[in-house]
Amino acid sequence: MASNTTSKVSSVLGATVIIVLLDLLLVLYVMAHGFSSTNATVGGFTLPVVWFPLVGVLVVALAAASDAFTRIFPRWLGPEADPAGRLRFLRVLTTSLALFVCVLYIPYLLGSNWFWAHLSRASHLIGSLQGFGLWLEKFEMSILTMSPVWQYATVQVVAAFVLISSAWALARPARRPRKLK
């Protein structure tokens, strides 16, 4: 039982640290590129409001990883009872993390000059990319015209929702083997 608790705590904390560091990287990027926010005083500390969604992502990451571990390894079975469970847990974490990162960073990547310069260069080489580039520009303009505060908040909320829903959908208990008749 102690091994199950130790495995759960270390797995959940490891996944949470990775997710929070990736979100922290986005917060630092946004603040370095001119996103200004007001400061709030909480418990004697003055923090920029930009940091508050990071706390929400921390809670969501803890909940998603803990729920995934609990669903893959029920209480009565520890990780040592299900050898394929560790691989399933790793698959859930990597898939959820990949979706989280895509939702978190793709809007900022699509808004960068670097991306559009490379897409323009590629569309000169491959003619069929011009139509895709025009469609993507129309789609991206709806996102780029949002105020930076709404864009940041929307990306954070959607990324957290994708993280929790993908972890929930992918982390299902192992099926019982079929009995042969």
MDAnalysis code that builds the backbone (N, CA, C; Angstrom):
import MDAnalysis as mda
import numpy as np

u = mda.Universe.empty(543, n_residues=181, atom_resindex=np.repeat(np.arange(181), 3), trajectory=True)
u.add_TopologyAttr("name", ["N", "CA", "C"] * 181)
u.add_TopologyAttr("resid", np.arange(1, 182))
u.add_TopologyAttr("resname", ["MET", "ALA", "SER", "ASN", "THR", "THR", "SER", "LYS", "VAL", "SER", "SER", "VAL", "LEU", "GLY", "ALA", "THR", "VAL", "ILE", "ILE", "VAL", "LEU", "LEU", "ASP", "LEU", "LEU", "LEU", "VAL", "LEU", "TYR", "VAL", "MET", "ALA", "HIS", "GLY", "PHE", "SER", "SER", "THR", "ASN", "ALA", "THR", "VAL", "GLY", "GLY", "PHE", "THR", "LEU", "PRO", "VAL", "VAL", "TRP", "PHE", "PRO", "LEU", "VAL", "GLY", "VAL", "LEU", "VAL", "VAL", "ALA", "LEU", "ALA", "ALA", "ALA", "SER", "ASP", "ALA", "PHE", "THR", "ARG", "ILE", "PHE", "PRO", "ARG", "TRP", "LEU", "GLY", "PRO", "GLU", "ALA", "ASP", "PRO", "ALA", "GLY", "ARG", "LEU", "ARG", "PHE", "LEU", "ARG", "VAL", "LEU", "THR", "THR", "SER", "LEU", "ALA", "LEU", "PHE", "VAL", "CYS", "VAL", "LEU", "TYR", "ILE", "PRO", "TYR", "LEU", "LEU", "GLY", "SER", "ASN", "TRP", "PHE", "TRP", "ALA", "HIS", "LEU", "SER", "ARG", "ALA", "SER", "HIS", "LEU", "ILE", "GLY", "SER", "LEU", "GLN", "GLY", "PHE", "GLY", "LEU", "TRP", "LEU", "GLU", "LYS", "PHE", "GLU", "MET", "SER", "ILE", "LEU", "THR", "MET", "SER", "PRO", "VAL", "TRP", "GLN", "TYR", "ALA", "THR", "VAL", "GLN", "VAL", "VAL", "ALA", "ALA", "PHE", "VAL", "LEU", "ILE", "SER", "SER", "ALA", "TRP", "ALA", "LEU", "ALA", "ARG", "PRO", "ALA", "ARG", "ARG", "PRO", "ARG", "LYS", "LEU", "LYS"])
u.atoms.positions = np.array([
    [0.820, -1.186, 0.000],
    [0.000, 0.000, 0.000],
    [0.870, 1.259, 0.000],
    [1.960, 1.229, 0.751],
    [2.848, 2.388, 0.790],
    [3.487, 2.619, -0.568],
    [3.770, 1.551, -1.284],
    [4.353, 1.670, -2.608],
    [3.375, 2.337, -3.566],
    [2.089, 2.000, -3.451],
    [1.068, 2.603, -4.298],
    [0.977, 4.100, -4.020],
    [1.004, 4.491, -2.763],
    [0.925, 5.910, -2.400],
    [2.165, 6.650, -2.865],
    [3.328, 6.056, -2.686],
    [4.567, 6.682, -3.121],
    [4.596, 6.839, -4.633],
    [4.174, 5.824, -5.356],
    [4.132, 5.906, -6.813],
    [3.162, 6.975, -7.271],
    [2.018, 7.037, -6.620],
    [1.015, 8.034, -7.002],
    [1.531, 9.445, -6.760],
    [2.082, 9.689, -5.594],
    [2.557, 11.028, -5.257],
    [3.681, 11.451, -6.197],
    [4.646, 10.575, -6.433],
    [5.769, 10.944, -7.301],
    [5.314, 11.138, -8.747],
    [4.406, 10.308, -9.232],
    [3.917, 10.459, -10.603],
    [3.093, 11.725, -10.769],
    [2.219, 11.979, -9.820],
    [1.360, 13.166, -9.901],
    [2.194, 14.436, -9.786],
    [3.130, 14.462, -8.843],
    [3.968, 15.652, -8.693],
    [4.877, 15.866, -9.903],
    [5.407, 14.799, -10.458],
    [6.248, 14.937, -11.648],
    [5.477, 15.506, -12.827],
    [4.288, 14.982, -13.069],
    [3.469, 15.486, -14.172],
    [3.058, 16.928, -13.929],
    [2.710, 17.255, -12.699],
    [2.289, 18.613, -12.373],
    [3.425, 19.612, -12.542],
    [4.613, 19.241, -12.137],
    [5.763, 20.137, -12.278],
    [6.025, 20.423, -13.755],
    [5.959, 19.411, -14.597],
    [6.185, 19.616, -16.031],
    [5.130, 20.549, -16.619],
    [3.883, 20.342, -16.275],
    [2.800, 21.168, -16.808],
    [2.926, 22.610, -16.323],
    [3.222, 22.791, -15.058],
    [3.359, 24.144, -14.511],
    [4.569, 24.852, -15.114],
    [5.656, 24.148, -15.340],
    [6.827, 24.773, -15.969],
    [6.523, 25.205, -17.401],
    [5.771, 24.399, -18.129],
    [5.394, 24.794, -19.489],
    [4.464, 26.003, -19.486],
    [3.563, 26.061, -18.516],
    [2.687, 27.222, -18.408],
    [3.471, 28.444, -17.938],
    [4.420, 28.256, -17.053],
    [5.271, 29.347, -16.603],
    [6.073, 29.924, -17.763],
    [6.528, 29.067, -18.651],
    [7.245, 29.525, -19.842],
    [6.362, 30.435, -20.683],
    [5.079, 30.088, -20.812],
    [4.156, 30.943, -21.556],
    [3.953, 32.276, -20.829],
    [3.802, 32.241, -19.524],
    [3.619, 33.482, -18.757],
    [4.825, 34.394, -18.931],
    [6.013, 33.839, -18.844],
    [7.228, 34.648, -19.029],
    [7.323, 35.188, -20.448],
    [6.929, 34.387, -21.439],
    [6.935, 34.838, -22.832],
    [5.963, 35.994, -23.027],
    [4.767, 35.847, -22.489],
    [3.741, 36.874, -22.648],
    [4.178, 38.168, -21.961],
    [4.754, 38.054, -20.783],
    [5.201, 39.251, -20.078],
    [6.395, 39.907, -20.765],
    [7.253, 39.111, -21.386],
    [8.411, 39.671, -22.081],
    [8.014, 40.365, -23.387],
    [6.868, 40.006, -23.935],
    [6.429, 40.601, -25.196],
    [5.381, 41.687, -24.987],
    [5.466, 42.371, -23.882],
    [4.672, 43.570, -23.703],
    [3.305, 43.402, -23.083],
    [2.970, 42.230, -22.589],
    [1.679, 42.048, -21.937],
    [1.774, 42.680, -20.562],
    [1.069, 43.762, -20.381],
    [1.115, 44.426, -19.086],
    [-0.168, 44.134, -18.330],
    [-0.014, 43.925, -17.082],
    [-1.182, 43.659, -16.265],
    [-1.052, 44.424, -14.959],
    [-2.138, 44.510, -14.276],
    [-2.118, 45.194, -13.000],
    [-1.592, 44.251, -11.925],
    [-1.224, 44.824, -10.834],
    [-0.733, 44.032, -9.709],
    [-1.840, 43.900, -8.676],
    [-1.807, 42.811, -7.960],
    [-2.752, 42.582, -6.873],
    [-1.964, 42.180, -5.642],
    [-2.437, 42.603, -4.496],
    [-1.785, 42.262, -3.240],
    [-2.557, 41.121, -2.593],
    [-1.868, 40.008, -2.399],
    [-2.470, 38.828, -1.789],
    [-1.584, 38.411, -0.629],
    [-2.116, 38.506, 0.579],
    [-1.368, 38.066, 1.757],
    [-0.076, 38.817, 1.966],
    [-0.035, 40.093, 1.617],
    [1.173, 40.879, 1.798],
    [2.124, 40.829, 0.621],
    [1.865, 39.962, -0.355],
    [2.713, 39.865, -1.542],
    [2.045, 40.597, -2.697],
    [2.808, 41.319, -3.466],
    [2.294, 41.991, -4.652],
    [2.697, 41.160, -5.868],
    [1.701, 40.650, -6.573],
    [1.935, 39.799, -7.745],
    [1.182, 40.353, -8.943],
    [1.746, 40.186, -10.146],
    [0.982, 40.542, -11.337],
    [-0.202, 39.578, -11.503],
    [-1.296, 40.090, -12.016],
    [-2.506, 39.286, -12.195],
    [-2.256, 38.158, -13.203],
    [-1.267, 38.329, -14.064],
    [-0.929, 37.312, -15.068],
    [-0.576, 35.982, -14.410],
    [-0.068, 36.009, -13.188],
    [0.371, 34.791, -12.518],
    [-0.780, 33.988, -11.940],
    [-1.964, 34.566, -11.800],
    [-3.079, 33.860, -11.173],
    [-3.556, 32.639, -11.973],
    [-3.629, 32.694, -13.303],
    [-4.011, 31.468, -14.018],
    [-3.029, 30.323, -13.821],
    [-1.785, 30.662, -13.500],
    [-0.794, 29.617, -13.226],
    [-1.207, 28.791, -12.012],
    [-1.817, 29.428, -11.028],
    [-2.315, 28.701, -9.857],
    [-3.459, 27.777, -10.279],
    [-4.345, 28.265, -11.146],
    [-5.434, 27.428, -11.642],
    [-4.928, 26.239, -12.426],
    [-3.914, 26.453, -13.255],
    [-3.334, 25.346, -14.019],
    [-2.669, 24.345, -13.083],
    [-2.062, 24.827, -12.007],
    [-1.472, 23.933, -11.009],
    [-2.534, 23.023, -10.407],
    [-3.668, 23.588, -10.039],
    [-4.749, 22.793, -9.451],
    [-5.310, 21.806, -10.471],
    [-5.509, 22.260, -11.700],
    [-6.046, 21.382, -12.754],
    [-5.066, 20.257, -13.060],
    [-3.784, 20.562, -13.106],
    [-2.784, 19.523, -13.391],
    [-2.733, 18.485, -12.276],
    [-2.803, 18.939, -11.034],
    [-2.845, 17.991, -9.914],
    [-4.074, 17.096, -9.995],
    [-5.214, 17.694, -10.290],
    [-6.451, 16.918, -10.369],
    [-6.426, 15.937, -11.532],
    [-5.934, 16.372, -12.694],
    [-5.908, 15.497, -13.873],
    [-4.967, 14.317, -13.660],
    [-3.771, 14.577, -13.157],
    [-2.812, 13.490, -12.956],
    [-3.272, 12.539, -11.858],
    [-3.829, 13.081, -10.793],
    [-4.318, 12.233, -9.705],
    [-5.494, 11.365, -10.157],
    [-6.408, 11.970, -10.909],
    [-7.551, 11.208, -11.409],
    [-7.104, 10.126, -12.392],
    [-6.159, 10.456, -13.263],
    [-5.666, 9.462, -14.222],
    [-5.002, 8.298, -13.501],
    [-4.193, 8.588, -12.490],
    [-3.528, 7.525, -11.741],
    [-4.550, 6.656, -11.023],
    [-5.538, 7.284, -10.405],
    [-6.555, 6.541, -9.663],
    [-7.410, 5.686, -10.590],
    [-7.698, 6.181, -11.776],
    [-8.519, 5.408, -12.712],
    [-7.740, 4.253, -13.318],
    [-6.451, 4.435, -13.546],
    [-5.649, 3.353, -14.131],
    [-5.289, 2.321, -13.072],
    [-4.934, 2.786, -11.892],
    [-4.563, 1.893, -10.792],
    [-5.585, 2.041, -9.665],
    [-6.625, 1.243, -9.645],
    [-7.587, 1.334, -8.536],
    [-6.902, 1.034, -7.208],
    [-7.565, 1.387, -6.118],
    [-6.973, 1.230, -4.785],
    [-6.548, -0.188, -4.474],
    [-7.356, -1.123, -4.873],
    [-7.056, -2.506, -4.500],
    [-5.936, -3.096, -5.351],
    [-5.592, -2.435, -6.440],
    [-4.478, -2.877, -7.272],
    [-3.413, -1.790, -7.287],
    [-2.224, -2.148, -6.994],
    [-1.136, -1.188, -7.070],
    [-0.484, -1.245, -8.441],
    [0.481, -0.367, -8.688],
    [1.188, -0.381, -9.968],
    [1.918, -1.692, -10.235],
    [2.309, -2.402, -9.155],
    [3.026, -3.663, -9.384],
    [2.086, -4.777, -9.835],
    [0.773, -4.636, -9.619],
    [-0.186, -5.667, -10.034],
    [-0.533, -5.558, -11.520],
    [-0.310, -4.396, -12.115],
    [-0.646, -4.188, -13.525],
    [0.603, -3.687, -14.247],
    [1.378, -4.592, -14.863],
    [2.630, -4.170, -15.497],
    [2.419, -3.227, -16.682],
    [1.304, -3.359, -17.377],
    [1.047, -2.469, -18.515],
    [0.467, -1.133, -18.064],
    [0.104, -1.030, -16.801],
    [-0.492, 0.188, -16.280],
    [0.438, 1.385, -16.329],
    [1.702, 1.156, -16.056],
    [2.667, 2.270, -16.112],
    [2.765, 2.832, -17.528],
    [2.746, 1.943, -18.512],
    [2.780, 2.418, -19.905],
    [1.504, 3.169, -20.269],
    [0.365, 2.681, -19.792],
    [-0.891, 3.381, -20.054],
    [-0.898, 4.741, -19.373],
    [-0.379, 4.806, -18.140],
    [-0.308, 6.080, -17.436],
    [0.622, 7.051, -18.160],
    [1.748, 6.564, -18.626],
    [2.677, 7.399, -19.384],
    [2.039, 7.873, -20.689],
    [1.266, 7.008, -21.339],
    [0.574, 7.395, -22.577],
    [-0.456, 8.482, -22.301],
    [-1.196, 8.335, -21.217],
    [-2.192, 9.352, -20.848],
    [-1.511, 10.682, -20.582],
    [-0.425, 10.658, -19.819],
    [0.270, 11.897, -19.495],
    [0.886, 12.559, -20.721],
    [1.527, 11.785, -21.571],
    [2.154, 12.391, -22.750],
    [1.120, 12.928, -23.724],
    [0.038, 12.203, -23.933],
    [-0.998, 12.678, -24.843],
    [-1.675, 13.924, -24.293],
    [-2.012, 13.912, -23.021],
    [-2.637, 15.085, -22.403],
    [-1.693, 16.280, -22.412],
    [-0.431, 16.031, -22.132],
    [0.558, 17.097, -22.138],
    [0.745, 17.672, -23.542],
    [0.778, 16.804, -24.547],
    [0.929, 17.279, -25.921],
    [-0.262, 18.135, -26.348],
    [-1.458, 17.703, -26.010],
    [-2.639, 18.499, -26.345],
    [-2.645, 19.824, -25.588],
    [-2.243, 19.796, -24.326],
    [-2.157, 21.017, -23.527],
    [-1.182, 22.012, -24.149],
    [-0.023, 21.536, -24.540],
    [0.995, 22.405, -25.128],
    [0.519, 22.957, -26.473],
    [-0.124, 22.121, -27.273],
    [-0.626, 22.596, -28.565],
    [-1.638, 23.718, -28.385],
    [-2.587, 23.522, -27.501],
    [-3.611, 24.554, -27.286],
    [-2.987, 25.802, -26.663],
    [-2.006, 25.637, -25.824],
    [-1.392, 26.763, -25.126],
    [-0.512, 27.604, -26.044],
    [0.259, 26.954, -26.917],
    [1.262, 27.683, -27.683],
    [0.896, 27.969, -29.135],
    [0.006, 27.202, -29.741],
    [-0.275, 27.389, -31.168],
    [-0.835, 28.779, -31.486],
    [-1.748, 29.353, -30.691],
    [-2.195, 30.707, -31.036],
    [-1.058, 31.733, -31.056],
    [-0.106, 31.594, -30.166],
    [1.021, 32.526, -30.153],
    [2.000, 32.224, -31.285],
    [2.140, 30.974, -31.641],
    [2.995, 30.610, -32.767],
    [2.412, 31.131, -34.072],
    [1.092, 30.973, -34.234],
    [0.454, 31.454, -35.463],
    [0.471, 32.976, -35.568],
    [0.605, 33.657, -34.467],
    [0.658, 35.116, -34.496],
    [2.059, 35.669, -34.655],
    [3.048, 34.804, -34.745],
    [4.433, 35.288, -34.806],
    [4.855, 35.589, -36.244],
    [5.726, 36.548, -36.373],
    [6.270, 36.898, -37.688],
    [7.115, 35.759, -38.245],
    [7.779, 35.031, -37.366],
    [8.613, 33.907, -37.778],
    [7.782, 32.881, -38.550],
    [6.626, 32.522, -38.011],
    [5.767, 31.532, -38.657],
    [5.312, 32.009, -40.034],
    [4.861, 33.262, -40.112],
    [4.341, 33.761, -41.381],
    [5.451, 33.920, -42.422],
    [6.661, 34.244, -41.993],
    [7.788, 34.332, -42.934],
    [8.108, 32.955, -43.513],
    [8.097, 31.927, -42.671],
    [8.374, 30.571, -43.163],
    [7.226, 30.046, -44.024],
    [5.998, 30.364, -43.664],
    [4.859, 29.935, -44.481],
    [4.871, 30.634, -45.834],
    [5.248, 31.895, -45.853],
    [5.341, 32.627, -47.118],
    [6.432, 32.038, -48.008],
    [7.568, 31.733, -47.404],
    [8.671, 31.134, -48.164],
    [8.269, 29.756, -48.696],
    [7.579, 28.963, -47.874],
    [7.144, 27.628, -48.308],
    [6.059, 27.715, -49.367],
    [5.193, 28.734, -49.301],
    [4.133, 28.844, -50.303],
    [4.682, 29.265, -51.656],
    [5.830, 29.929, -51.677],
    [6.469, 30.245, -52.964],
    [7.044, 28.981, -53.599],
    [7.493, 28.057, -52.764],
    [8.033, 26.798, -53.276],
    [6.929, 25.806, -53.628],
    [5.896, 25.745, -52.811],
    [4.782, 24.815, -53.007],
    [3.526, 25.646, -53.194],
    [3.023, 25.674, -54.414],
    [1.897, 26.541, -54.751],
    [0.616, 26.230, -53.997],
    [0.401, 24.980, -53.627],
    [-0.851, 24.613, -52.950],
    [-0.933, 25.168, -51.531],
    [0.180, 25.612, -50.969],
    [0.166, 26.188, -49.622],
    [-0.390, 27.606, -49.591],
    [-0.514, 28.255, -50.771],
    [-1.029, 29.620, -50.777],
    [-2.479, 29.654, -50.299],
    [-3.309, 28.730, -50.771],
    [-4.701, 28.681, -50.335],
    [-4.811, 28.398, -48.848],
    [-3.973, 27.491, -48.370],
    [-3.966, 27.182, -46.947],
    [-3.526, 28.392, -46.134],
    [-2.526, 29.094, -46.607],
    [-2.046, 30.284, -45.907],
    [-3.107, 31.366, -45.826],
    [-3.859, 31.573, -46.918],
    [-4.937, 32.571, -46.899],
    [-6.050, 32.166, -45.938],
    [-6.405, 30.878, -45.942],
    [-7.432, 30.405, -45.009],
    [-6.969, 30.562, -43.569],
    [-5.718, 30.207, -43.312],
    [-5.177, 30.306, -41.966],
    [-5.099, 31.759, -41.505],
    [-4.797, 32.653, -42.422],
    [-4.729, 34.073, -42.066],
    [-6.107, 34.605, -41.672],
    [-7.157, 34.203, -42.400],
    [-8.512, 34.625, -42.034],
    [-8.907, 34.058, -40.669],
    [-8.567, 32.800, -40.442],
    [-8.874, 32.166, -39.157],
    [-8.105, 32.823, -38.023],
    [-6.852, 33.093, -38.242],
    [-5.993, 33.650, -37.201],
    [-6.343, 35.099, -36.893],
    [-6.853, 35.829, -37.873],
    [-7.202, 37.227, -37.626],
    [-8.309, 37.351, -36.583],
    [-9.206, 36.379, -36.534],
    [-10.257, 36.433, -35.513],
    [-9.671, 36.269, -34.114],
    [-8.595, 35.524, -34.004],
    [-7.949, 35.338, -32.703],
    [-7.055, 36.533, -32.373],
    [-6.348, 37.039, -33.374],
    [-5.422, 38.137, -33.123],
    [-6.124, 39.456, -32.828],
    [-7.360, 39.605, -33.272],
    [-8.076, 40.857, -33.005],
    [-8.651, 40.914, -31.591],
    [-8.607, 39.814, -30.869],
    [-9.037, 39.825, -29.471],
    [-8.057, 40.667, -28.654],
    [-8.538, 41.219, -27.564],
    [-7.613, 41.956, -26.698],
    [-6.633, 40.944, -26.093],
    [-5.416, 41.362, -25.808],
    [-4.427, 40.419, -25.261],
    [-4.872, 39.751, -23.959],
    [-5.625, 40.470, -23.145],
    [-6.098, 39.886, -21.888],
    [-7.066, 38.742, -22.175],
    [-8.010, 38.970, -23.092],
    [-8.974, 37.921, -23.433],
    [-8.298, 36.762, -24.143],
    [-7.336, 37.064, -24.989],
    [-6.615, 36.000, -25.684],
    [-5.856, 35.122, -24.687],
    [-5.180, 35.753, -23.740],
    [-4.430, 35.010, -22.725],
    [-5.369, 34.179, -21.858],
    [-6.457, 34.797, -21.417],
    [-7.408, 34.086, -20.549],
    [-8.075, 32.931, -21.293],
    [-8.453, 33.147, -22.537],
    [-9.100, 32.099, -23.332],
    [-8.161, 30.923, -23.551],
    [-6.921, 31.214, -23.886],
    [-5.944, 30.145, -24.117],
    [-5.723, 29.346, -22.840],
    [-5.627, 30.010, -21.700],
    [-5.408, 29.313, -20.435],
    [-6.593, 28.411, -20.081],
    [-7.807, 28.931, -20.247],
    [-8.996, 28.149, -19.893],
    [-9.169, 26.961, -20.829],
    [-9.010, 27.183, -22.128],
    [-9.181, 26.088, -23.091],
    [-8.089, 25.033, -22.900],
    [-6.857, 25.453, -22.646],
    [-5.769, 24.489, -22.420],
    [-6.020, 23.652, -21.170],
    [-6.495, 24.289, -20.117],
    [-6.799, 23.538, -18.888],
    [-7.953, 22.569, -19.122],
    [-8.968, 22.995, -19.872],
    [-10.088, 22.106, -20.186],
    [-9.627, 20.919, -21.021],
    [-8.780, 21.164, -22.001],
    [-8.263, 20.075, -22.842],
    [-7.427, 19.113, -22.008],
    [-6.644, 19.641, -21.089],
    [-5.822, 18.784, -20.228],
    [-6.695, 17.865, -19.385],
    [-7.682, 18.414, -18.737],
    [-8.508, 17.611, -17.833],
    [-9.379, 16.639, -18.619],
    [-9.950, 17.075, -19.730],
    [-10.844, 16.181, -20.479],
    [-10.070, 15.081, -21.192],
    [-8.873, 15.365, -21.695],
    [-8.107, 14.300, -22.344],
    [-7.596, 13.293, -21.327],
    [-7.192, 13.763, -20.152],
    [-6.754, 12.825, -19.112],
    [-7.917, 11.953, -18.660],
    [-9.088, 12.535, -18.543],
    [-10.261, 11.759, -18.125],
    [-10.652, 10.746, -19.203],
    [-10.625, 11.165, -20.455],
    [-11.056, 10.274, -21.541],
    [-10.069, 9.132, -21.782],
    [-8.794, 9.395, -21.630],
    [-7.793, 8.375, -21.940],
    [-7.483, 7.437, -20.779],
    [-7.732, 7.870, -19.560],
    [-7.382, 7.060, -18.387],
    [-8.587, 6.231, -17.964],
    [-8.711, 5.111, -18.563],
    [-9.799, 4.213, -18.165],
    [-9.174, 2.968, -17.552],
    [-9.903, 2.336, -16.660],
    [-9.347, 1.140, -16.028],
    [-9.097, 0.032, -17.055],
    [-8.192, -0.848, -16.708],
    [-7.886, -1.969, -17.596],
    [-9.110, -2.868, -17.722],
    [-9.292, -3.379, -18.890],
    [-10.408, -4.303, -19.106],
    [-10.026, -5.685, -18.611],
    [-11.038, -6.372, -18.177],
    [-10.794, -7.748, -17.765],
    [-10.528, -8.592, -18.982],
    [-9.628, -9.542, -18.881],
    [-9.421, -10.436, -20.011],
    [-10.663, -11.312, -20.205],
    [-10.942, -11.575, -21.454],
    [-12.105, -12.411, -21.753],
    [-11.859, -13.862, -21.321],
    [-12.905, -14.445, -20.815],
    [-12.815, -15.844, -20.436],
    [-13.102, -16.687, -21.672],
    [-12.248, -17.629, -21.907],
    [-12.447, -18.522, -23.047],
    [-13.435, -19.617, -22.658],
    [-14.345, -19.865, -23.518],
    [-15.345, -20.895, -23.232],
    [-14.924, -22.233, -23.768],
])
